[in-house]
Each structure stands twice: as C-alpha cells, then as structure tokens.
C-alpha cells in the first residue's frame, strides 16, 4: 500500500543528552531504518593490542546495592 506523507517540522530547540554507536535520532517519519556497522583500521595495526594491566582497585564513588 503506497503511502505519501507530507509534513513540516519546526524545531526551535533540541537537547540531546547522549548518542551512542547504536542510537537512532529520528525527527519525522521513515519507511525503514537499516543498520550499518563499519570497522576501519585507520592506524594500520597488524596485531592485537597488549592486554591492559590493573593499576589499582577501583572503588565506586556511590555505594552499589548487593
């Protein structure tokens, strides 16, 4: 079923707290959203990075419930 949507959107202010790699910010309508994930080796690395070492035990600033 073909559907044509005509809309006018006026945004005077928009505040976005956070956008992560898997977030979608949508304004208006869409027929479909296709995910895309690309990985690039921009540094030209040929081997994995060394394993990270623990410098000191981290203590949370806010006590966590058990």
Buried (B, 14 or more C-beta within 10 A) or exposed (E): EEEEEEEEEEEEEEEEEEEEEEEEEEEEEEEEEEEEEEEEEEEEEEEEEEEEEEEEEEEEEEEEEE
